[in-house]
Amino acid sequence: MIYLKLFLTFLEVGAVSFGGGYGMISLVREHVLANGWLTEEEFLDIIAVAESTPGPIAVNAATFIGSKQGGILGSLCATLGVILPSFIIILIIASLIHGFLKYKGVQAFLKGVRPCIVALILATAVTMALSVLFGIKELSGGVKIDWKAVIILLLLIALPFASKKLFKKKPSPIIMILISAILGMAAYSMPEL
């Protein structure tokens, strides 16, 4: 039954992921592709949409994937699965333990988890960049550079530096998202040369 599978899959993601939505992306990707729920391109599109809409990225992604697989009930199952572990853990911590972070064991645990979160986020970013910019889906695959995506990326990297120099401040993330959307619509609505 797809509803139970969505719930259990996203329950596992929510239970074993640390570091918030960005830390969950690699695990969500692994499960979604393994179950054949989305293609790599569809997953990248979902991450782009989930990133640019209000709310946590993992919840947005779970909701969309659940909706695509099982409609409204599927989106409810996937969303409930991904948020339930965090909700329960925070509820327990908030109700039972005052000054939780003062314990050395908790501090050591968190210090040990941080590098893992950075590695997960970095690995996901590199995987997505290789796929989007260079068309590399697997190690044995060829390279097909998407020059439009590369140019958009370079412009978006240069924009904060130019804004800092001209206006003495960096553009807000909302402005960056809007500019990237406009650049994407302009670049990808043009015919191929």
N, C-alpha and C positions, 0 to 999 in steps of 0.2 A: 504494500500500500504506500503510495507516494507521500501521503501526509505524514505518516509515521517516520518514513525514511528522511524526509526533510527535517522534521523535528529532531530526530536522533543525530543526524549529521551536524546540524547547526548547534545542537546541545554540546556535542563533542568539541566543536570549534570554540564555543564560548567557554567551555570548561578548561581547556588546555592552553588557551592563548593568553599571553601576557603582553602588555604594552599597548592595549587599546586596538582600535580598528586597523592601524597600519601593521601591527604585529600579527593580525589575523589574516591579512590578505593572502599570504602564501599558503596557509592552511585551507582557506576557502577555495583558492584556485585549485589546489591539489584535489580536493573532494569533488568540486564541480566538474572538472575535466575528467576525473576518473569515473564519475557516474554518467558522463555523457550529457549532462544537463545543458552545457553551453560549449561553444567552440572557444578557442583562444581569443579570437577577434571579438566575439560577443562578451567574453569576460572582461577584456580591456575596455570595451565600451561601457560596461556596467560600472567599472571602477571609476571611469571618467565622470559618468553621471552621478554616482554616489558621492564622489569627491566634491562635486560642484553644487550639490543640493544640501539644504540644511539637515543637520542630524549626523550622528556617528556613521562613519563610512561602512563599518561592518553591518550595522543594522539596516542601512539603506540597501546594501548589496544583498543581504539575506532576504529582505522584503521583496526585492525585484526578482531574485532567483526563484523564491517560493511562488511568487505570482506567475512567473513564466511557466513553472512546472505544474502548479495546482490551483491557479486562480486565487481568489481572495482567501480561501481556507489555507491554501499552500503558503501564501505570504504570512498569514497569522502563525502557522506552525513553525516556519523557518525563523521568523522574528522572535517568537517566544523562546524557541530553542537557543538562539544566540544570546539573548539577554538574561535568561533565567539563572545561569551560574553566577554571573556578576551580581545580579540582584540579591541572590541568597547569600553570597559571600559578604557583600557590603552590609546587608541586614544583620548578619551575625556579628561582624566586626563592630558595627555601630551600637548594637544593643548589649553586647557582652564585654567588650574590652575597651577600657579607657586608657589612653596613652599607649596604644598598640605599638607605635613606632619607636618607643623608647627601649624596647627589648633588643639585645644584641643579636639574637638569633634571627629576628625579623629583619633587622638592618643588614645582616650578612646575606640573607636570602635575597633581598631586593638588590643589593650590590652585585650578586652573582647573576641575577636575571637580566639586569640592564644590558650587558654586552650581548646577550643572546637576542634581545629585542632589536638592538641596533643591527645585528647581523641579519636577522629575518627581514627587516625593513630594507636594508641595503640589497640583499639577495633578490627580493621582489622587485625593487627599482631597477636593478641591472637586467633581470629577466624581461621585464616589461619594456625597457629601453631597447634591448636587443631585438625584441619581437617587433616593436612599433617602428623603430628607426631603420633597422637593418634587415627585417624580415626573417630573422633567425628564430626558428621555432624549436629546433633540436640540434644537437651537436653535429650531426651528419648533414644537416641542411645547408643549402647555399645562402649566399648573401644577396639581398635585393634591397638596395638603399632607397628609402622613401625620402627623396630630396625635399619635398614639401614639409614633411614632419621635422626634418633636420633644420631647415631654415626657420620654421616656427619656433623650435626649441632654442636656437641661437638668439632669435629676436627676444624671446621671453627671458633668457638669461641676461641679455644686454640691457633690457628695459629698467630693472631696478638700479643699475649703475648709472644709466643716463638720467633717470629721475632724481637720484641722489645728487648728482652733479648739478642739474638744472634747477630743481625745486627744493633741494636740501632735505628731502625725505623720500623714502621708498614708497612705491604705490601699495595700496592695500591689497590683500589677497583677493577681495571681491573684484577689484579693478583688473587684477592679473587674470582671473578666470574669465571675465567678460572680454578682455582683449584676446585671450587665447581662443575663445569661442568665435569671435569675429574673424580672427586670422584663419582659423580652421574652415569656417564657412566660405571665406573668400578663396582660400587656396584650393579647397576640394570641390568647389562648384565650377572651377575653371576646367576646360577640357584639357586632356593630356596632350603634350606636344609630341 
